[in-house]
Structure formats: structure tokens, C-alpha cells
Amino acid sequence: MMYIDVPYAEKDEAKALGARWNPDEKKWYIPFKRDYPKFAKWILAGESHTYVICNHFYVIVGKRICYRCGQDIDVVAFGLEEYYDFFEGTDSDEFSSEFNFGEIHIAADMNPSLEIKMQKYLLNQYMYDGRLFNNYCKHCFAYQGDYYLFHEDASPFAIHTPKEAQQLTIFKVPLKQDMIAWPSIGYASTDSYIKKYAKDGGLLTFYI
């Protein structure tokens, strides 16, 4: 299930589509993820592209050498396995969606409110810069650079072989409810190596 923001003037429309009202939270919610595409206009909420993360996501920890001080450090990314991809169609009132599952894809960024919670639990790997999390060296505090970590071929998150995937540790984070997010997702033909060969770090339950 997932909470959505529904303007008061549109509540009857949302209710007719299957949305329900939670009087304690004072919010509308969609009970079943199979119905999410019906609510695309509220999920997008004026954005041209939005994701819905379903059931869980992963915190993925890799290793690198800090370019400034030369010490070994941990660097962190997100991993997405089950999610909807919502996007606007060619007409302003036309929406499309696609459900993705099966492989873990590396992602930068996520949802700011979630990342604030992560700050308390991953302080050795992540530091908050006011809006999104970025990787810094825990020894000299040098910013490690999102372009290097998520776009360059030499990044610890650019997986080409099973051996490279074995250098990663993945932590599964269950969600209390599905979540709207805006990650920057990378796709590679070798993404299946992550789930198959990375070390299983167990569960992180700070968001339950």
C-alpha cells in the first residue's frame, strides 16, 4: 500500500478508483500495488517522471581509496529491485507506467525524508549536504564525487565481473509502505551479478 496526496476537490474521483481514507493519518492511500497505475496523476503530482519503490530497497556498500588521503573507505549507493516507473505521456492528461523487478539496479539519490533517517545509521559512509546525501571520506572528509561513483567505468559500483560484485555488501531495507521517490538509476547488462555474488549484509530495519 502507499499514501498519496489527493486535493479535497478530487477526493471523490480518487475514492471511485479505489483509494481509501485513513482517519488516523488523515491521508488517502492505495491498498493494492496492482492499482497504482490508476492513480498516476496523483503519484506524478506535476512531475514528468516519478518512481514508486515497492516492498524494500537496498543499501549497497563498496570500497574505494580516497583520492585525497589515500586511505581505504566505504562508499554507499542505493539498490532498487521492485519499483514502478511513472512518466507523462505525449498529452498532459496521459500517463504511462512500467513495473520493474528481478534484478538490483544501482541508484544515486532516493527520497530526501528517507535519507535524513539514513544519516543517523550510516554516518560513517554518508554525510548530508542539505538536500541529498553524498559520499565523503571519513578520514579527511573529501567529497568523493557522484560522477565518479555512478557514471565512470572504474567506480566500485560499475560491475563487470562476478569478482567485482563480490566486493560489494548489500543490506536489505524493508518498507512499512511503498514510497514515492526520485532516484537516478543506472542499468547494465551485468546487474544480475549484484544479487548473485555480493555479500549479504542482512537487514537494516531503521525504516520499519
Disulfide bonds with the S-S distance in Angstrom:
none
